[in-house]
């Protein structure tokens, strides 16, 4: 039997905690070798044939708040009325698999992606759940969800990718579109202790708004090249003199640097310019913030950006869930189905891992406010592209959609799969900017059904 590094000598898969303990021991041993950096180790492992990259880029659509699996990808039409809700179901292209009636395009295109119906964790707080989903590791301290403590947090997965892969064609390695959600505002997409240089480029503008204008990235006519160079030189001199290690100052300097780069790089402005797309394609994505953000994200992937996040939000429906989802689900249906088709039509889907993630699911029972509350016990996510095995449903929830019925999968497993498909060993350790050792991931296994 081939040794995958995840099997015991009898060929049995060890308990997940055993895997964590083993990796920590191996990582601790490796730290004794000075000058042994992650990039060197990855290069050696890749050269030895241990890791083969199948994805060139990653595109994550993050639905902040928690999509109701009962009313979306995992309906329970045979459950009691207080569980099944108001929506009907629609047959998909997979026999025996049904979606909500408000996801007709994704039901039609189900063979182009894999649906995981058994994702599970134990965190019912938005901030802690988002931390786990976006970083692949649990939040070690509840205070980390406060903006002033984000510099102590573990890095977002996108920041790890930005560090390990780096920018291409003059564009930032990690971009968040539109960068307007609560999670973006308080810093959940950031690089944490890795340093501000690996934070995402936040667009901070709605691509569906009349005010969205890519020309704002251009220099004002009165600002000549000489003046721009002078301003940059002055900024550098001030930074040299002050040498302030304060996180806010560092963040400002990074943002200035990115602004200068954007101002002087035509490819950056071109990548964001969705007016270059046909009206028909923009209509297909949907004239919504989610739809047009997904279209911008596709343009960024096409331009070579390694990691793009679409930060969708407003999925936290504690009350009035059914009127809200009658609006939100069709928006997501149009945007995500068009994104997958558009990537495929341009030959980009095979080299792009596309994920639809969310905080958690919603409670099986409808509450007194005609809504559903937080439920991390089981929920659904979507994966597509990068040569994964599409047209399948992985795992299942029980008859009430309250817990995994088979094949429980964790957020760490999703993160491990992402790194694996990029050709990055997810269990390597490296040192932070202040010399402390950190793991890329502590736990998790690539999801075998996708590979």
C-alpha beads as a LAMMPS data file, in Angstrom:
LAMMPS data file: protein, C-alpha beads

451 atoms
450 bonds

1 atom types
1 bond types

-500.0 500.0 xlo xhi
-500.0 500.0 ylo yhi
-500.0 500.0 zlo zhi

Masses

1 110.0

Atoms # bond

1 1 1 0.000 0.000 0.000
2 1 1 1.307 3.418 -0.930
3 1 1 2.253 5.519 2.090
4 1 1 0.201 8.735 1.902
5 1 1 1.384 10.046 5.250
6 1 1 -2.146 9.696 6.611
7 1 1 -2.251 5.936 7.183
8 1 1 -0.982 3.732 9.985
9 1 1 1.310 0.784 9.264
10 1 1 -1.762 -1.499 9.317
11 1 1 -3.374 0.670 6.627
12 1 1 -6.049 2.091 8.941
13 1 1 -6.791 5.799 9.043
14 1 1 -5.962 7.147 12.504
15 1 1 -8.261 9.306 14.594
16 1 1 -8.260 12.992 13.586
17 1 1 -6.708 14.031 16.914
18 1 1 -3.875 11.575 16.353
19 1 1 -3.193 13.277 13.036
20 1 1 -2.988 16.653 14.767
21 1 1 -0.634 15.360 17.435
22 1 1 1.622 13.650 14.893
23 1 1 1.882 16.763 12.766
24 1 1 2.698 18.955 15.736
25 1 1 5.536 16.576 16.692
26 1 1 6.922 16.510 13.172
27 1 1 6.664 20.276 12.914
28 1 1 8.457 20.781 16.230
29 1 1 11.280 18.541 15.093
30 1 1 11.680 20.403 11.813
31 1 1 12.059 23.767 13.563
32 1 1 15.460 22.722 14.853
33 1 1 17.013 23.133 11.398
34 1 1 17.972 26.777 10.828
35 1 1 17.172 28.331 7.473
36 1 1 14.662 25.605 6.618
37 1 1 11.782 27.601 5.168
38 1 1 8.417 26.501 3.875
39 1 1 9.143 27.484 0.284
40 1 1 12.264 25.306 0.220
41 1 1 10.430 22.349 1.710
42 1 1 7.524 22.707 -0.712
43 1 1 9.931 22.872 -3.637
44 1 1 11.668 19.703 -2.491
45 1 1 8.394 17.868 -1.919
46 1 1 6.998 18.993 -5.274
47 1 1 10.207 17.917 -7.005
48 1 1 9.874 14.541 -5.329
49 1 1 6.355 14.176 -6.703
50 1 1 4.542 14.434 -3.369
51 1 1 2.313 17.357 -4.404
52 1 1 0.842 18.019 -7.818
53 1 1 -0.941 21.306 -8.428
54 1 1 -4.333 21.058 -10.123
55 1 1 -5.477 24.612 -9.416
56 1 1 -3.833 27.840 -10.477
57 1 1 -6.265 30.102 -8.654
58 1 1 -9.002 29.996 -6.020
59 1 1 -12.289 31.902 -6.054
60 1 1 -14.296 31.858 -2.814
61 1 1 -17.845 33.190 -2.640
62 1 1 -18.398 33.692 1.076
63 1 1 -22.033 34.052 2.161
64 1 1 -21.692 35.704 5.551
65 1 1 -24.475 35.090 8.028
66 1 1 -25.314 31.455 7.348
67 1 1 -27.321 30.112 4.389
68 1 1 -30.268 27.959 5.449
69 1 1 -29.563 24.465 4.138
70 1 1 -33.231 23.496 4.676
71 1 1 -34.387 26.227 2.320
72 1 1 -31.580 25.927 -0.191
73 1 1 -29.349 22.947 -0.974
74 1 1 -30.728 20.350 1.452
75 1 1 -34.529 20.614 1.697
76 1 1 -36.522 18.177 3.829
77 1 1 -39.913 17.913 2.085
78 1 1 -40.972 14.907 4.189
79 1 1 -40.220 16.609 7.518
80 1 1 -42.887 18.280 9.691
81 1 1 -44.054 21.730 8.562
82 1 1 -42.091 23.508 11.300
83 1 1 -38.923 21.985 9.814
84 1 1 -39.501 21.912 6.073
85 1 1 -40.620 25.562 5.798
86 1 1 -42.632 27.296 3.092
87 1 1 -40.654 26.497 -0.045
88 1 1 -41.262 23.721 -2.503
89 1 1 -38.496 21.672 -4.073
90 1 1 -37.208 21.222 -7.586
91 1 1 -35.591 18.143 -9.099
92 1 1 -31.949 18.489 -10.109
93 1 1 -30.027 16.821 -12.916
94 1 1 -28.916 14.186 -10.367
95 1 1 -31.559 11.485 -9.767
96 1 1 -33.034 11.670 -6.285
97 1 1 -31.407 15.016 -5.433
98 1 1 -33.662 18.037 -4.923
99 1 1 -32.969 21.708 -4.250
100 1 1 -35.156 24.591 -3.178
101 1 1 -37.497 25.816 -5.879
102 1 1 -35.567 29.106 -5.770
103 1 1 -32.348 27.527 -7.093
104 1 1 -33.459 26.394 -10.582
105 1 1 -30.231 27.263 -12.434
106 1 1 -28.014 25.444 -9.941
107 1 1 -30.430 22.486 -9.990
108 1 1 -29.980 22.350 -13.765
109 1 1 -26.188 22.718 -13.549
110 1 1 -25.603 20.387 -10.594
111 1 1 -23.339 18.150 -12.675
112 1 1 -20.819 21.016 -12.890
113 1 1 -20.095 21.071 -9.150
114 1 1 -19.929 18.895 -6.060
115 1 1 -22.285 19.512 -3.155
116 1 1 -21.183 18.742 0.393
117 1 1 -24.227 18.246 2.633
118 1 1 -22.419 17.183 5.796
119 1 1 -20.139 20.067 6.751
120 1 1 -20.104 20.447 10.522
121 1 1 -18.440 22.326 13.363
122 1 1 -19.355 23.431 16.878
123 1 1 -19.222 27.241 16.758
124 1 1 -22.563 29.064 16.774
125 1 1 -21.182 32.625 16.910
126 1 1 -20.826 34.452 13.590
127 1 1 -17.355 35.779 14.278
128 1 1 -15.914 32.531 15.609
129 1 1 -17.524 30.534 12.781
130 1 1 -16.266 32.908 10.100
131 1 1 -12.808 32.746 11.658
132 1 1 -12.871 28.949 11.345
133 1 1 -14.260 28.879 7.808
134 1 1 -11.996 31.618 6.436
135 1 1 -8.782 30.648 8.223
136 1 1 -9.054 26.881 8.532
137 1 1 -8.327 27.011 12.241
138 1 1 -10.398 27.647 15.376
139 1 1 -10.270 31.042 17.025
140 1 1 -7.894 30.674 20.001
141 1 1 -9.167 33.736 21.833
142 1 1 -12.732 35.173 21.721
143 1 1 -11.279 38.686 21.692
144 1 1 -9.738 38.072 18.265
145 1 1 -13.023 39.027 16.608
146 1 1 -12.469 42.646 17.660
147 1 1 -10.764 44.836 15.045
148 1 1 -8.009 45.941 17.410
149 1 1 -6.920 42.329 17.904
150 1 1 -6.869 41.198 14.294
151 1 1 -3.075 41.497 14.153
152 1 1 -2.908 38.605 16.645
153 1 1 -5.249 36.359 14.658
154 1 1 -4.256 33.476 12.409
155 1 1 -4.005 34.425 8.723
156 1 1 -6.880 34.082 6.296
157 1 1 -6.402 31.259 3.798
158 1 1 -6.090 33.892 1.059
159 1 1 -3.181 35.493 2.911
160 1 1 -1.380 32.160 3.097
161 1 1 -1.873 31.743 -0.640
162 1 1 -0.667 35.294 -1.280
163 1 1 2.505 34.570 0.681
164 1 1 3.197 31.181 -0.870
165 1 1 2.294 31.950 -4.486
166 1 1 2.745 35.707 -4.761
167 1 1 1.353 38.243 -7.245
168 1 1 1.099 37.788 -10.996
169 1 1 1.101 40.327 -13.844
170 1 1 1.338 43.302 -11.517
171 1 1 -1.939 42.514 -9.767
172 1 1 -2.276 41.870 -6.018
173 1 1 -2.138 38.196 -5.067
174 1 1 -5.267 38.399 -2.905
175 1 1 -8.288 40.575 -3.696
176 1 1 -11.629 40.911 -1.931
177 1 1 -14.651 42.096 -3.945
178 1 1 -16.491 44.247 -3.072
179 1 1 -14.990 44.439 0.413
180 1 1 -18.077 46.052 1.920
181 1 1 -19.387 43.377 4.298
182 1 1 -19.151 43.472 8.080
183 1 1 -16.482 40.772 7.941
184 1 1 -14.379 42.931 5.621
185 1 1 -14.899 45.979 7.819
186 1 1 -13.685 44.308 11.027
187 1 1 -10.813 42.486 9.386
188 1 1 -11.793 38.831 8.975
189 1 1 -10.124 38.601 5.568
190 1 1 -6.778 39.850 6.867
191 1 1 -3.354 38.242 7.273
192 1 1 -3.332 38.554 11.075
193 1 1 0.088 37.933 12.582
194 1 1 1.553 37.303 9.115
195 1 1 1.699 41.047 8.530
196 1 1 -0.253 43.670 6.629
197 1 1 1.634 43.083 3.399
198 1 1 -0.434 39.911 2.910
199 1 1 -3.816 41.540 3.619
200 1 1 -6.250 41.525 0.714
201 1 1 -6.737 44.406 -1.666
202 1 1 -10.269 45.541 -0.724
203 1 1 -12.186 47.061 -3.623
204 1 1 -14.574 48.895 -1.230
205 1 1 -17.036 49.690 -3.982
206 1 1 -20.203 48.010 -5.263
207 1 1 -19.744 46.927 -8.908
208 1 1 -23.524 47.141 -9.360
209 1 1 -23.674 50.752 -8.249
210 1 1 -23.958 53.680 -10.620
211 1 1 -21.100 55.182 -8.626
212 1 1 -18.790 52.268 -9.462
213 1 1 -16.243 53.681 -11.846
214 1 1 -12.990 51.989 -12.666
215 1 1 -11.565 55.342 -13.756
216 1 1 -11.233 56.267 -10.084
217 1 1 -8.127 54.054 -10.136
218 1 1 -6.575 56.354 -12.723
219 1 1 -4.434 59.375 -11.979
220 1 1 -6.128 62.739 -12.040
221 1 1 -5.060 64.682 -15.151
222 1 1 -3.219 67.218 -13.016
223 1 1 -1.018 64.590 -11.361
224 1 1 1.916 64.069 -13.692
225 1 1 4.424 61.229 -13.414
226 1 1 6.966 63.544 -11.776
227 1 1 4.505 64.620 -9.083
228 1 1 3.510 61.008 -8.438
229 1 1 7.163 60.013 -8.041
230 1 1 7.749 62.958 -5.716
231 1 1 4.800 61.975 -3.539
232 1 1 6.014 58.410 -3.329
233 1 1 9.527 59.570 -2.431
234 1 1 8.173 61.832 0.301
235 1 1 6.096 59.006 1.729
236 1 1 9.167 56.787 1.825
237 1 1 11.249 59.424 3.597
238 1 1 8.557 59.932 6.237
239 1 1 8.346 56.202 6.810
240 1 1 12.130 55.950 7.151
241 1 1 12.199 58.723 9.705
242 1 1 9.317 57.501 11.822
243 1 1 9.928 53.730 11.701
244 1 1 6.754 53.205 13.672
245 1 1 5.867 49.567 14.111
246 1 1 2.274 50.376 15.002
247 1 1 -0.154 48.139 13.112
248 1 1 -2.364 51.031 11.967
249 1 1 0.615 52.909 10.549
250 1 1 1.823 49.773 8.801
251 1 1 -1.631 49.232 7.344
252 1 1 -1.726 52.796 5.994
253 1 1 1.698 52.366 4.387
254 1 1 0.614 49.123 2.741
255 1 1 -2.558 50.725 1.400
256 1 1 -0.540 53.653 0.002
257 1 1 1.794 51.212 -1.690
258 1 1 -1.087 49.343 -3.275
259 1 1 -2.699 52.584 -4.365
260 1 1 0.515 53.688 -6.124
261 1 1 0.757 50.307 -7.819
262 1 1 -2.853 50.484 -8.982
263 1 1 -2.387 54.008 -10.272
264 1 1 0.574 53.016 -12.410
265 1 1 -0.631 49.632 -13.687
266 1 1 -3.021 49.593 -16.630
267 1 1 -3.702 45.880 -16.160
268 1 1 -5.151 46.583 -12.702
269 1 1 -7.650 49.103 -14.025
270 1 1 -8.540 46.871 -16.969
271 1 1 -9.213 43.855 -14.749
272 1 1 -11.832 45.742 -12.732
273 1 1 -13.553 47.289 -15.762
274 1 1 -16.782 45.289 -16.105
275 1 1 -18.056 47.759 -18.701
276 1 1 -15.945 45.723 -21.122
277 1 1 -18.435 42.869 -20.682
278 1 1 -21.603 42.557 -22.762
279 1 1 -24.924 43.674 -21.324
280 1 1 -26.257 40.148 -21.866
281 1 1 -23.538 38.600 -19.725
282 1 1 -24.005 41.186 -16.994
283 1 1 -27.724 40.466 -17.029
284 1 1 -27.045 36.729 -16.735
285 1 1 -24.989 37.255 -13.588
286 1 1 -27.762 39.486 -12.254
287 1 1 -27.736 43.236 -11.770
288 1 1 -27.101 42.806 -8.060
289 1 1 -24.102 43.413 -5.840
290 1 1 -23.516 39.652 -5.624
291 1 1 -23.911 39.109 -9.350
292 1 1 -21.654 41.915 -10.507
293 1 1 -19.080 41.102 -7.808
294 1 1 -18.898 37.538 -9.142
295 1 1 -18.363 38.944 -12.633
296 1 1 -15.509 41.156 -11.412
297 1 1 -14.079 38.117 -9.626
298 1 1 -14.083 36.157 -12.882
299 1 1 -12.232 38.998 -14.586
300 1 1 -9.621 38.960 -11.815
301 1 1 -9.135 35.203 -12.129
302 1 1 -8.751 35.642 -15.891
303 1 1 -6.153 38.361 -15.239
304 1 1 -4.115 35.922 -13.133
305 1 1 -4.972 36.768 -9.508
306 1 1 -4.234 33.671 -7.360
307 1 1 -6.937 34.206 -4.702
308 1 1 -10.203 36.144 -4.995
309 1 1 -12.948 36.395 -2.385
310 1 1 -16.463 37.638 -3.101
311 1 1 -17.722 38.778 0.285
312 1 1 -21.469 38.348 0.106
313 1 1 -23.499 38.913 3.274
314 1 1 -27.007 39.486 4.733
315 1 1 -27.781 35.766 5.176
316 1 1 -28.529 36.023 8.897
317 1 1 -32.299 35.549 8.906
318 1 1 -33.525 35.210 12.486
319 1 1 -36.898 36.551 11.405
320 1 1 -38.853 36.749 8.165
321 1 1 -36.589 34.210 6.518
322 1 1 -38.920 33.212 3.684
323 1 1 -39.586 36.686 2.214
324 1 1 -35.852 37.392 2.515
325 1 1 -34.795 34.179 0.775
326 1 1 -37.296 34.710 -2.025
327 1 1 -35.047 37.621 -2.964
328 1 1 -31.614 36.346 -1.955
329 1 1 -31.677 32.776 -3.283
330 1 1 -32.481 33.801 -6.897
331 1 1 -29.635 36.353 -6.727
332 1 1 -27.198 33.673 -5.611
333 1 1 -28.613 31.185 -8.133
334 1 1 -28.018 33.526 -11.068
335 1 1 -24.620 34.740 -9.889
336 1 1 -23.035 31.412 -8.981
337 1 1 -24.413 29.418 -11.915
338 1 1 -23.293 32.135 -14.355
339 1 1 -19.882 32.241 -12.713
340 1 1 -19.337 28.506 -13.238
341 1 1 -20.576 28.583 -16.847
342 1 1 -18.523 31.687 -17.659
343 1 1 -15.337 30.193 -16.218
344 1 1 -15.969 26.966 -18.139
345 1 1 -16.657 28.799 -21.407
346 1 1 -13.334 30.626 -21.100
347 1 1 -11.357 27.485 -20.262
348 1 1 -10.670 28.714 -16.722
349 1 1 -12.719 26.315 -14.617
350 1 1 -10.246 23.441 -14.887
351 1 1 -7.526 25.585 -13.334
352 1 1 -9.698 27.429 -10.784
353 1 1 -11.061 26.017 -7.544
354 1 1 -14.440 27.654 -6.863
355 1 1 -16.005 27.410 -3.401
356 1 1 -19.324 28.629 -2.029
357 1 1 -18.898 28.809 1.751
358 1 1 -20.919 30.184 4.648
359 1 1 -20.731 30.531 8.444
360 1 1 -23.060 27.654 9.290
361 1 1 -26.601 26.453 8.601
362 1 1 -29.846 27.459 10.251
363 1 1 -31.914 25.708 12.914
364 1 1 -34.125 22.826 11.816
365 1 1 -37.152 24.329 13.563
366 1 1 -38.585 27.682 12.507
367 1 1 -38.637 30.117 15.426
368 1 1 -41.443 32.362 16.671
369 1 1 -40.246 35.190 14.454
370 1 1 -40.689 33.057 11.325
371 1 1 -36.932 32.751 11.011
372 1 1 -34.174 30.257 11.698
373 1 1 -31.326 30.740 14.151
374 1 1 -27.646 29.715 14.010
375 1 1 -26.926 26.009 13.489
376 1 1 -23.358 24.739 12.996
377 1 1 -24.379 21.097 13.495
378 1 1 -24.679 20.470 9.754
379 1 1 -24.859 22.611 6.628
380 1 1 -24.076 22.638 2.919
381 1 1 -21.246 24.081 0.810
382 1 1 -20.324 23.824 -2.872
383 1 1 -17.031 23.052 -4.638
384 1 1 -16.272 23.190 -8.361
385 1 1 -13.404 23.358 -10.826
386 1 1 -9.734 22.379 -10.556
387 1 1 -10.476 18.950 -11.982
388 1 1 -12.504 17.827 -8.970
389 1 1 -15.120 15.101 -9.355
390 1 1 -18.285 17.099 -10.043
391 1 1 -21.874 15.897 -10.288
392 1 1 -21.946 14.291 -6.844
393 1 1 -23.346 14.857 -3.380
394 1 1 -20.875 14.155 -0.580
395 1 1 -22.289 13.237 2.809
396 1 1 -25.828 13.744 4.033
397 1 1 -27.745 15.201 6.941
398 1 1 -30.317 13.361 9.028
399 1 1 -34.053 13.481 8.302
400 1 1 -34.471 16.810 10.139
401 1 1 -31.276 18.430 8.843
402 1 1 -29.913 18.635 12.373
403 1 1 -26.714 16.562 12.206
404 1 1 -24.592 14.660 9.703
405 1 1 -26.097 11.302 8.817
406 1 1 -22.983 10.124 6.994
407 1 1 -19.503 11.393 6.132
408 1 1 -19.073 14.421 8.455
409 1 1 -16.637 16.938 6.994
410 1 1 -14.958 19.837 8.812
411 1 1 -13.880 23.318 7.720
412 1 1 -10.292 22.137 8.206
413 1 1 -10.925 19.407 5.614
414 1 1 -12.125 22.037 3.144
415 1 1 -9.004 24.135 3.790
416 1 1 -6.732 21.093 3.426
417 1 1 -8.380 20.305 0.088
418 1 1 -7.821 23.865 -1.119
419 1 1 -4.114 23.813 -0.281
420 1 1 -3.724 20.338 -1.766
421 1 1 -5.253 21.388 -5.079
422 1 1 -2.910 24.373 -5.234
423 1 1 0.032 22.021 -4.758
424 1 1 0.795 23.406 -1.291
425 1 1 1.457 21.087 1.621
426 1 1 -1.189 22.171 4.175
427 1 1 0.662 20.874 7.225
428 1 1 3.931 22.724 6.941
429 1 1 5.137 25.162 9.574
430 1 1 6.998 28.429 9.156
431 1 1 7.905 31.393 11.297
432 1 1 5.930 34.601 11.580
433 1 1 7.421 38.052 11.125
434 1 1 8.502 38.062 14.780
435 1 1 10.035 34.574 14.647
436 1 1 7.260 32.504 16.223
437 1 1 6.511 29.092 14.680
438 1 1 3.051 28.640 13.163
439 1 1 1.256 25.916 11.245
440 1 1 -0.508 26.526 7.968
441 1 1 -3.078 24.022 9.272
442 1 1 -3.198 21.962 12.440
443 1 1 -5.780 19.413 11.319
444 1 1 -7.823 18.286 8.354
445 1 1 -7.603 15.901 5.426
446 1 1 -8.164 16.571 1.723
447 1 1 -11.671 15.406 0.845
448 1 1 -11.011 12.176 -1.027
449 1 1 -14.297 12.207 -2.964
450 1 1 -13.326 15.492 -4.623
451 1 1 -9.911 14.191 -5.678

Bonds

1 1 1 2
2 1 2 3
3 1 3 4
4 1 4 5
5 1 5 6
6 1 6 7
7 1 7 8
8 1 8 9
9 1 9 10
10 1 10 11
11 1 11 12
12 1 12 13
13 1 13 14
14 1 14 15
15 1 15 16
16 1 16 17
17 1 17 18
18 1 18 19
19 1 19 20
20 1 20 21
21 1 21 22
22 1 22 23
23 1 23 24
24 1 24 25
25 1 25 26
26 1 26 27
27 1 27 28
28 1 28 29
29 1 29 30
30 1 30 31
31 1 31 32
32 1 32 33
33 1 33 34
34 1 34 35
35 1 35 36
36 1 36 37
37 1 37 38
38 1 38 39
39 1 39 40
40 1 40 41
41 1 41 42
42 1 42 43
43 1 43 44
44 1 44 45
45 1 45 46
46 1 46 47
47 1 47 48
48 1 48 49
49 1 49 50
50 1 50 51
51 1 51 52
52 1 52 53
53 1 53 54
54 1 54 55
55 1 55 56
56 1 56 57
57 1 57 58
58 1 58 59
59 1 59 60
60 1 60 61
61 1 61 62
62 1 62 63
63 1 63 64
64 1 64 65
65 1 65 66
66 1 66 67
67 1 67 68
68 1 68 69
69 1 69 70
70 1 70 71
71 1 71 72
72 1 72 73
73 1 73 74
74 1 74 75
75 1 75 76
76 1 76 77
77 1 77 78
78 1 78 79
79 1 79 80
80 1 80 81
81 1 81 82
82 1 82 83
83 1 83 84
84 1 84 85
85 1 85 86
86 1 86 87
87 1 87 88
88 1 88 89
89 1 89 90
90 1 90 91
91 1 91 92
92 1 92 93
93 1 93 94
94 1 94 95
95 1 95 96
96 1 96 97
97 1 97 98
98 1 98 99
99 1 99 100
100 1 100 101
101 1 101 102
102 1 102 103
103 1 103 104
104 1 104 105
105 1 105 106
106 1 106 107
107 1 107 108
108 1 108 109
109 1 109 110
110 1 110 111
111 1 111 112
112 1 112 113
113 1 113 114
114 1 114 115
115 1 115 116
116 1 116 117
117 1 117 118
118 1 118 119
119 1 119 120
120 1 120 121
121 1 121 122
122 1 122 123
123 1 123 124
124 1 124 125
125 1 125 126
126 1 126 127
127 1 127 128
128 1 128 129
129 1 129 130
130 1 130 131
131 1 131 132
132 1 132 133
133 1 133 134
134 1 134 135
135 1 135 136
136 1 136 137
137 1 137 138
138 1 138 139
139 1 139 140
140 1 140 141
141 1 141 142
142 1 142 143
143 1 143 144
144 1 144 145
145 1 145 146
146 1 146 147
147 1 147 148
148 1 148 149
149 1 149 150
150 1 150 151
151 1 151 152
152 1 152 153
153 1 153 154
154 1 154 155
155 1 155 156
156 1 156 157
157 1 157 158
158 1 158 159
159 1 159 160
160 1 160 161
161 1 161 162
162 1 162 163
163 1 163 164
164 1 164 165
165 1 165 166
166 1 166 167
167 1 167 168
168 1 168 169
169 1 169 170
170 1 170 171
171 1 171 172
172 1 172 173
173 1 173 174
174 1 174 175
175 1 175 176
176 1 176 177
177 1 177 178
178 1 178 179
179 1 179 180
180 1 180 181
181 1 181 182
182 1 182 183
183 1 183 184
184 1 184 185
185 1 185 186
186 1 186 187
187 1 187 188
188 1 188 189
189 1 189 190
190 1 190 191
191 1 191 192
192 1 192 193
193 1 193 194
194 1 194 195
195 1 195 196
196 1 196 197
197 1 197 198
198 1 198 199
199 1 199 200
200 1 200 201
201 1 201 202
202 1 202 203
203 1 203 204
204 1 204 205
205 1 205 206
206 1 206 207
207 1 207 208
208 1 208 209
209 1 209 210
210 1 210 211
211 1 211 212
212 1 212 213
213 1 213 214
214 1 214 215
215 1 215 216
216 1 216 217
217 1 217 218
218 1 218 219
219 1 219 220
220 1 220 221
221 1 221 222
222 1 222 223
223 1 223 224
224 1 224 225
225 1 225 226
226 1 226 227
227 1 227 228
228 1 228 229
229 1 229 230
230 1 230 231
231 1 231 232
232 1 232 233
233 1 233 234
234 1 234 235
235 1 235 236
236 1 236 237
237 1 237 238
238 1 238 239
239 1 239 240
240 1 240 241
241 1 241 242
242 1 242 243
243 1 243 244
244 1 244 245
245 1 245 246
246 1 246 247
247 1 247 248
248 1 248 249
249 1 249 250
250 1 250 251
251 1 251 252
252 1 252 253
253 1 253 254
254 1 254 255
255 1 255 256
256 1 256 257
257 1 257 258
258 1 258 259
259 1 259 260
260 1 260 261
261 1 261 262
262 1 262 263
263 1 263 264
264 1 264 265
265 1 265 266
266 1 266 267
267 1 267 268
268 1 268 269
269 1 269 270
270 1 270 271
271 1 271 272
272 1 272 273
273 1 273 274
274 1 274 275
275 1 275 276
276 1 276 277
277 1 277 278
278 1 278 279
279 1 279 280
280 1 280 281
281 1 281 282
282 1 282 283
283 1 283 284
284 1 284 285
285 1 285 286
286 1 286 287
287 1 287 288
288 1 288 289
289 1 289 290
290 1 290 291
291 1 291 292
292 1 292 293
293 1 293 294
294 1 294 295
295 1 295 296
296 1 296 297
297 1 297 298
298 1 298 299
299 1 299 300
300 1 300 301
301 1 301 302
302 1 302 303
303 1 303 304
304 1 304 305
305 1 305 306
306 1 306 307
307 1 307 308
308 1 308 309
309 1 309 310
310 1 310 311
311 1 311 312
312 1 312 313
313 1 313 314
314 1 314 315
315 1 315 316
316 1 316 317
317 1 317 318
318 1 318 319
319 1 319 320
320 1 320 321
321 1 321 322
322 1 322 323
323 1 323 324
324 1 324 325
325 1 325 326
326 1 326 327
327 1 327 328
328 1 328 329
329 1 329 330
330 1 330 331
331 1 331 332
332 1 332 333
333 1 333 334
334 1 334 335
335 1 335 336
336 1 336 337
337 1 337 338
338 1 338 339
339 1 339 340
340 1 340 341
341 1 341 342
342 1 342 343
343 1 343 344
344 1 344 345
345 1 345 346
346 1 346 347
347 1 347 348
348 1 348 349
349 1 349 350
350 1 350 351
351 1 351 352
352 1 352 353
353 1 353 354
354 1 354 355
355 1 355 356
356 1 356 357
357 1 357 358
358 1 358 359
359 1 359 360
360 1 360 361
361 1 361 362
362 1 362 363
363 1 363 364
364 1 364 365
365 1 365 366
366 1 366 367
367 1 367 368
368 1 368 369
369 1 369 370
370 1 370 371
371 1 371 372
372 1 372 373
373 1 373 374
374 1 374 375
375 1 375 376
376 1 376 377
377 1 377 378
378 1 378 379
379 1 379 380
380 1 380 381
381 1 381 382
382 1 382 383
383 1 383 384
384 1 384 385
385 1 385 386
386 1 386 387
387 1 387 388
388 1 388 389
389 1 389 390
390 1 390 391
391 1 391 392
392 1 392 393
393 1 393 394
394 1 394 395
395 1 395 396
396 1 396 397
397 1 397 398
398 1 398 399
399 1 399 400
400 1 400 401
401 1 401 402
402 1 402 403
403 1 403 404
404 1 404 405
405 1 405 406
406 1 406 407
407 1 407 408
408 1 408 409
409 1 409 410
410 1 410 411
411 1 411 412
412 1 412 413
413 1 413 414
414 1 414 415
415 1 415 416
416 1 416 417
417 1 417 418
418 1 418 419
419 1 419 420
420 1 420 421
421 1 421 422
422 1 422 423
423 1 423 424
424 1 424 425
425 1 425 426
426 1 426 427
427 1 427 428
428 1 428 429
429 1 429 430
430 1 430 431
431 1 431 432
432 1 432 433
433 1 433 434
434 1 434 435
435 1 435 436
436 1 436 437
437 1 437 438
438 1 438 439
439 1 439 440
440 1 440 441
441 1 441 442
442 1 442 443
443 1 443 444
444 1 444 445
445 1 445 446
446 1 446 447
447 1 447 448
448 1 448 449
449 1 449 450
450 1 450 451
